[in-house]
Amino acid sequence: MDPLLISAASGMKARMESLDMLANNIANTGTAGFKSDREFYGLYQDELPLIERQWTDYSQGTLTQTGNPLNLALSGKGFFALNSPSGTVYTRNGDFHISKNNELETQDGYTLRNALDHGRPIKVSSGQPIEVGKDGVVRQGQQDIGQIEVSSITTAPEAVSKLGSSYFALVNKTGAITAAQDTEVRQGSLEQANVPVAEMSVRLVNVMRQFEMLQKAMLAGAEMNRHAIEEVAKVSQ
């Protein structure tokens, strides 16, 4: 195959992946605890064009007060540990509510793990105020009823996979899960997405222009090949 067409096709594929990533980042600017994806640049050998690999930016988002006692935010590098149908998952999205089983859970039904009860769900009494300390201890009626499990994931980035917009899971068991240090729970607040909207918008426009240029290069290469074939046909006649 023509090297020009190979290069253009490879570049277009990389830009399509970039467009998907940037569009997803922008679409989740309103998702609490969302961590934006970014690009890492490298080069293939054999003169193939620049390619891009994605990585997740785990930097702290802005903490915004909501006044809702079931909204929790983390100040630090930890993650809320949750029980899901597929096992333990992790999130920075602290938009919780009380389930019909009187358990603290996410909007998707994943329950907060109780660090004092082997990860079982935290049971609360409906109708009573809930207090959550900076250490994650949950209190009702001046009694400690559990402690939110806040975990630190120490592993290679490729061992962690995103699930949906705000959940994370270990792809393999090589990473270590430990209690998060220097992480505080802030009741009545939510962590906003760490998406730099202006930067992502500018990048989106630039990638779209690059895609269009590569598309034109591919069309030009195809046209050159067509002319070459026609010339060869004339000579053979």
Secondary structure as the mmCIF struct_conf table of DSSP 4:
data_model
#
loop_
_struct_conf.conf_type_id
_struct_conf.id
_struct_conf.beg_label_comp_id
_struct_conf.beg_label_asym_id
_struct_conf.beg_label_seq_id
_struct_conf.end_label_comp_id
_struct_conf.end_label_asym_id
_struct_conf.end_label_seq_id
HELX_RH_AL_P HELX_RH_AL_P1 PRO A 3 ALA A 27
TURN_TY1_P TURN_TY1_P1 ASN A 28 GLY A 30
BEND BEND1 THR A 31 THR A 31
TURN_TY1_P TURN_TY1_P2 ALA A 32 GLY A 33
STRN STRN1 ASP A 37 LEU A 43
BEND BEND2 GLN A 45 GLN A 45
TURN_TY1_P TURN_TY1_P3 ASP A 46 GLU A 47
STRN STRN2 LEU A 50 THR A 56
HELX_LH_PP_P HELX_LH_PP_P1 SER A 59 THR A 62
STRN STRN3 LEU A 63 GLN A 65
TURN_TY1_P TURN_TY1_P4 PRO A 69 LEU A 70
STRN STRN4 ASN A 71 ASN A 71
STRN STRN5 LEU A 72 SER A 75
BEND BEND3 GLY A 76 LYS A 77
STRN STRN6 PHE A 79 SER A 84
TURN_TY1_P TURN_TY1_P5 PRO A 85 SER A 86
STRN STRN7 GLY A 87 THR A 91
BEND BEND4 ARG A 92 ARG A 92
STRN STRN8 ASP A 95 ASP A 95
STRN STRN9 PHE A 96 ILE A 98
TURN_TY1_P TURN_TY1_P6 LYS A 100 ASN A 101
BEND BEND5 ASN A 102 ASN A 102
STRN STRN10 GLU A 103 GLU A 103
STRN STRN11 LEU A 104 THR A 106
TURN_TY1_P TURN_TY1_P7 GLN A 107 ASP A 108
BEND BEND6 GLY A 109 GLY A 109
HELX_LH_PP_P HELX_LH_PP_P2 TYR A 110 TYR A 110
STRN STRN12 THR A 111 LEU A 112
STRN STRN13 ARG A 113 ASN A 114
TURN_TY1_P TURN_TY1_P8 ALA A 115 GLY A 119
HELX_LH_PP_P HELX_LH_PP_P3 ARG A 120 ARG A 120
STRN STRN14 PRO A 121 PRO A 121
HELX_LH_PP_P HELX_LH_PP_P4 ILE A 122 ILE A 122
STRN STRN15 LYS A 123 LYS A 123
TURN_TY1_P TURN_TY1_P9 SER A 126 GLY A 127
BEND BEND7 GLN A 128 GLN A 128
STRN STRN16 GLU A 131 VAL A 132
TURN_TY1_P TURN_TY1_P10 LYS A 134 ASP A 135
STRN STRN17 VAL A 137 GLN A 140
TURN_TY1_P TURN_TY1_P11 GLY A 141 GLN A 142
STRN STRN18 GLN A 143 GLN A 147
STRN STRN19 ILE A 148 ILE A 148
STRN STRN20 VAL A 150 THR A 154
BEND BEND8 THR A 155 THR A 155
HELX_RH_3T_P HELX_RH_3T_P1 PRO A 157 ALA A 159
STRN STRN21 VAL A 160 LEU A 163
TURN_TY1_P TURN_TY1_P12 GLY A 164 SER A 166
STRN STRN22 TYR A 167 LEU A 170
BEND BEND9 VAL A 171 ASN A 172
TURN_TY1_P TURN_TY1_P13 LYS A 173 THR A 174
BEND BEND10 GLY A 175 GLY A 175
STRN STRN23 ALA A 176 ALA A 179
HELX_LH_PP_P HELX_LH_PP_P5 ALA A 180 ALA A 180
BEND BEND11 GLN A 181 ASP A 182
STRN STRN24 GLU A 184 GLN A 187
TURN_TY1_P TURN_TY1_P14 GLY A 188 GLY A 188
STRN STRN25 SER A 189 GLU A 191
HELX_LH_PP_P HELX_LH_PP_P6 GLN A 192 ALA A 193
HELX_RH_AL_P HELX_RH_AL_P2 VAL A 197 SER A 236
#
